[in-house]
Amino acid sequence: MRIKLHLKPVRDKQALIFNYQYAIQAWIYGLLARSDKDYSQFLHDEGYLIGESKKSFKHFTFSSLQLGRTKLIQKGDKHIELSLDTIFLTLSFCVDSAAKAFMIGLFQSQELSLFNMDYKADFIVERVESLQIPALHFNHSQTVTKIFKVDSPMVLAEEKNGITEYISPIDSRYERLFSINLWDKYRSLEKTKSFDLDPNLVQNIIQWKLVSNPENIKRKGLIVKEGKGKQQIKIIGFENLTFEVTAPENVLAVGYLGGFGKYCAMGCGFTNIVTEE
């Protein structure tokens, strides 16, 4: 399920922070908490676990903000100066379609503030639009091939000796990490031990291939949680990225709706399908 929010700025020349992902995530959690406390608490504290492991997923993501007219950003600027143009945000949830009416009602006419210690921009949700999504079916296991283009930075990482290494799409390890991450997300929803596979065999089910010109791919640092010292969470993602995936249709649906890669609930890994197979 995907819905598009039409956000109207409440004032002209508001200052929009660059790192707005964490503020949007907190806003979504807050709305869910007021309407469905148990579901919100489950997402925040647990998520969808894989067996007895510590891996868990939220199975939702959101796009980058689609801005209207803005003041030209200069070197050294710490915010974006907005106009009164409506801006857009697309939310994507890997949930049953029966929840669509609930989600539309949840976000309609809400107020959103994106801020840090220095800058703040306020918006009203003036419209919630239900989006048609491509025919990716959860009950179809036929292998298909789709091409995806990232709308928000996609993140994959590997942990070694307590150090996080963010992996570039041109790294030879990327396909393996992508495949394992997507398969784990699928397993977290299926809750079936028969889906447990040796990580080395997952690439037989999910094949990833880079489509973008490697020279056009851009590295982007994101602060997904403001704070001082260790309280601040900074990650590295990659933009201008188009890729092809061959996998069972129901597995692709999980990634398309819930996000590909890591930190999807913080607004990473949102993609659009750019071609059919």
JORABEL-V839173 format. One record per backbone hydrogen bond with DSSP energy under -1.0 kcal/mol. NH is the residue of the N-H (numbers start at 1). CO is the residue of the C=O. E is the energy in kcal/mol with one decimal. If there is no record, write none. Layout:
NH&CO&E / NH&CO&E
This chain:
3&91&-2.2 / 4&129&-3.2 / 5&89&-3.6 / 6&127&-2.7 / 7&87&-3.1 / 8&124&-2.8 / 10&122&-2.0 / 13&82&-1.0 / 16&80&-3.2 / 20&18&-1.3 / 24&20&-1.9 / 25&21&-2.4 / 26&22&-2.5 / 27&23&-1.8 / 28&24&-2.4 / 29&25&-2.5 / 30&26&-2.3 / 31&27&-2.2 / 32&28&-2.4 / 33&29&-2.5 / 34&30&-1.7 / 35&31&-1.2 / 36&32&-3.9 / 40&36&-2.4 / 41&37&-2.6 / 42&38&-2.2 / 43&39&-2.4 / 44&40&-2.6 / 45&41&-2.8 / 46&42&-2.4 / 47&42&-2.8 / 48&57&-3.4 / 50&55&-1.6 / 53&50&-2.4 / 57&48&-1.2 / 61&92&-2.4 / 63&90&-2.5 / 66&88&-2.8 / 71&81&-2.3 / 77&74&-2.2 / 80&16&-2.8 / 82&14&-2.8 / 83&69&-1.1 / 87&7&-2.6 / 88&66&-1.9 / 89&5&-1.8 / 91&3&-3.0 / 92&61&-2.8 / 93&1&-3.0 / 94&59&-2.6 / 95&93&-1.4 / 99&96&-2.2 / 100&97&-1.7 / 103&99&-2.4 / 104&100&-2.6 / 105&101&-2.1 / 106&102&-2.0 / 107&103&-1.7 / 108&104&-1.4 / 109&125&-1.3 / 110&107&-1.7 / 112&123&-2.4 / 114&121&-2.7 / 116&119&-2.2 / 121&114&-2.1 / 123&112&-2.6 / 124&8&-1.9 / 125&110&-3.1 / 126&6&-2.1 / 126&124&-1.1 / 129&4&-3.0 / 131&2&-2.3 / 136&134&-2.2 / 140&137&-1.1 / 144&247&-2.7 / 146&245&-2.3 / 148&243&-3.1 / 149&272&-2.5 / 150&241&-2.6 / 151&270&-3.4 / 152&270&-1.4 / 154&238&-2.0 / 158&165&-2.3 / 160&163&-2.5 / 163&160&-1.9 / 165&158&-2.6 / 167&156&-2.5 / 171&168&-2.1 / 174&171&-1.6 / 177&173&-2.2 / 178&174&-2.8 / 179&175&-2.5 / 180&176&-2.3 / 181&177&-2.3 / 182&178&-2.4 / 183&179&-2.4 / 184&180&-2.5 / 185&181&-1.8 / 186&182&-2.1 / 187&183&-2.6 / 188&184&-2.1 / 190&186&-1.9 / 191&187&-2.5 / 195&192&-1.9 / 196&193&-2.2 / 201&198&-2.8 / 204&201&-1.7 / 205&202&-2.0 / 206&202&-2.4 / 207&246&-2.7 / 209&244&-2.5 / 211&242&-2.5 / 212&242&-2.1 / 216&213&-2.3 / 218&239&-1.5 / 220&237&-3.0 / 222&235&-2.8 / 224&233&-1.9 / 225&233&-1.2 / 231&228&-2.1 / 232&229&-1.3 / 233&225&-1.8 / 235&222&-2.8 / 237&220&-3.0 / 238&154&-1.5 / 239&218&-3.0 / 243&148&-2.5 / 244&209&-3.3 / 245&146&-2.7 / 246&207&-2.6 / 247&144&-2.2 / 249&142&-2.1 / 250&140&-1.6 / 252&248&-2.1 / 253&249&-2.0 / 255&251&-1.4 / 256&252&-2.8 / 257&253&-2.2 / 258&254&-2.2 / 259&255&-1.8 / 260&269&-2.0 / 262&155&-3.3 / 266&263&-1.1 / 267&264&-2.1 / 268&263&-1.2 / 269&153&-1.6 / 272&149&-2.2 / 274&147&-2.2
